Amino acid sequence: MRVDRHLDKIGIAGSAFAALCCLGTPAVLAIVSAVGLGFLINDAILAPLLIASLLVLLWGLAAGWKRHRKPWALLLGAVAGAMLFLFAFLRPSPGLAYTSIALLVAASMLNVVLARSPGTAVPPG
């Protein structure tokens, strides 16, 4: 199993975690505090974590683009990642950040669909 085929999913998990902490989602904050990781609830730590997770996500989407040669998942992921970074820290509306997370998930699912489509340029494996 190649890890680069799952980087987008790993990136989504890290990005969603960091964004939900930034937004102050009570369930996430309670779990983080309960396991003794309350120091993570700090924008100085969450911003680099979010950036690193988004870079991992984009790396995974770029690896998918190399396989199927269709840029749509990578473009959607890049736009949604930029939106998430802005909306998680500027906090104009939590709904916009949640929408950005949903778009990142959609980009990852689109990447999988495009990689499995019959017209895939480079065979998997």
N, C-alpha and C positions, 0 to 999 in steps of 0.2 A: 504494500500500500504506500503510495507516494504522499508525502505530507503536503506538497504544494497544492494538491487538489482539495485540501481542507483548510487552507489558510484563511479563506474568506469567511468561513464559519467561525474560526477561532477569533478572527478580528471583530466579527459582529458581537460575539459574547463579551469580549473586553470593552468594546465601544459602548455597548448597552449598559454594562456594569458601571463604567465611569460616568456616563451621562445620567443614569438613574441616581447615582450618588450626588452628582452636581445639582440635580433637580430637587434633591432632598426627599426622595420617595421613602415614605415611612417604613415600608417592609424591608427595603434594601438597607436602610440605615440601621434598623433594629438587628438584622442578621449580622451586618458588619460589626456592630458594637458588641453583639453577643459572643462572637468568636474572637474578640480581642483585637480587632483590626480598626478600631475607632480612629487611629491616626490617619487612615486613608481618607477620611472625610475632611479634606483640605484641598482647596482649589490648586494650591501649589504642587500637590502630588497628583491630583486628578487630571490636570491639563496635560502633562507629559504622558500619563497613562492613556488618555484618550487619543492623543496624537499617535503614539506608538501602535495602539490597537487599530486606528484607521489606516496607518501605513501597512500593517499586516494584512488588513482587509483588501486594500488596493493591490498589494502584491499578489494575493490570491486571485483577485479578479483579473489582473494582468496575465497571470499564468493561464487562466481560462481563456482569455483573449488569444493567447498564442496558440491554443489548441483549436479553437473554433473560428478564429479570424472575424468575429462579429463584435464591434465595439460597444454595443448597447448596454451590456451589464456593467462594463467598466465605466462608461460615461454616467450611468445612473448612480453607481456607487460613489464616484467622485463628487457629483453634485450633492447627493444625500450626505456624504461625509462632511463636506464643507458646511452644509446646513446644520448638521448635528453639532459641529464644533461651535458655530455661531450661536445657535439657539440654546445650547446647554449652558453657556457662560453668560450670554446677554440676557437670557431668561425673559424674552418678550411675552412668551406664552408657553406653558409646559406642553400644550397640545402640539405645537410646532416641533418640539424636540421628539415627542413620541411618534409623530408622523415621519420624521427623519429616520428614526430607528426602523419603522415599518418599511421605508423605502430601501434601507440597507438590506433588510431581509429579502425584499423583492428582488434586489440586484443579485443577491447570492442565488436565489431560486432561478432567476433568469439565466445566470451563468451555467447552472446545472442543466437546464433545459437546452440551451444552445450547444453545450458540449455533447449532449446525447442526440442531437438532431442528425438526420441522415446526411446532411451536407457538411459535416464536420471536416475541416481542411486537413488536420493532422490526426491520424488515428490514435486513440488513447493507448497508453501502455508503455 
